[in-house]
């Protein structure tokens, strides 16, 4: 359920708004135990996503490091290798 929650800090180019929103949505889905909220909970569900998205963006934009920025293609390749080892 948390496939889109990935490291978002220290990438070149920086994490996109879509990546931040996907991570926030996955977080709220995990915490609420629901991938799609009921009509009664839809407003609070998406309000939580928006709040977490804003907080995440502020965090990612505020963090500092001396490490070299990560490369998305390299990280994707590492994830594929790890996935192949795990699932065959």
C-alpha positions in Angstrom: 0.0 0.0 0.0 3.0 2.4 0.5 4.7 2.0 -2.8 4.7 5.7 -3.5 6.3 6.7 -0.3 9.9 7.1 -1.4 12.8 9.3 -0.4 12.1 12.7 -1.8 15.0 14.7 -0.5 18.3 15.4 -2.3 17.4 14.7 -5.9 18.4 16.6 -9.0 15.9 17.8 -10.2 14.1 18.2 -6.9 11.0 16.2 -6.0 8.0 17.2 -8.0 4.6 18.3 -6.6 3.1 15.1 -8.0 5.7 12.9 -6.1 5.0 14.8 -2.9 1.2 14.4 -3.4 1.5 10.7 -4.2 3.5 10.2 -1.0 1.0 12.1 1.1 -1.9 10.2 -0.4 -0.2 6.8 0.3 0.5 7.9 3.8 -3.1 8.9 4.5 -4.3 5.6 2.9 -2.0 3.6 5.1 -2.9 5.4 8.3 -6.7 5.4 7.6 -6.7 1.8 6.4 -8.7 2.8 3.3 -7.5 3.3 -0.3 -10.8 5.1 -1.1 -12.7 7.0 1.6 -16.4 6.6 2.0 -18.5 9.6 0.9 -18.9 10.5 4.6 -15.1 10.6 5.1 -14.0 12.0 1.8 -13.7 15.6 2.8 -11.5 14.9 5.9 -9.5 12.3 4.0 -8.5 14.7 1.2 -8.0 17.6 3.7 -5.5 15.4 5.5 -3.7 14.6 2.2 -3.5 18.3 1.4 -2.1 19.1 4.9 0.5 16.3 4.7 1.5 17.3 1.2 2.1 20.9 2.4 4.1 19.7 5.4 6.1 17.3 3.3 7.0 20.0 0.7 8.1 22.4 3.5 10.3 19.6 5.0 11.9 18.6 1.7 12.5 22.2 0.7 14.0 23.0 4.1 16.4 20.1 4.6 20.1 20.7 3.8 22.9 18.3 3.1 26.5 18.3 1.9 26.0 15.0 0.0 25.8 15.0 -3.8 22.3 15.0 -5.2 20.9 11.6 -6.1 20.2 10.6 -9.6 16.6 9.3 -10.3 17.7 6.8 -12.9 20.4 5.3 -10.6 17.9 5.0 -7.8 15.3 3.3 -10.1 18.0 0.8 -11.2 18.9 0.0 -7.6 15.2 -0.5 -6.7 14.7 -2.8 -9.7 17.7 -4.9 -8.6 16.5 -5.1 -5.0 13.0 -6.0 -6.2 14.3 -8.8 -8.5 16.4 -10.2 -5.6 13.4 -10.0 -3.3 10.7 -11.4 -5.6 12.7 -13.2 -8.2 
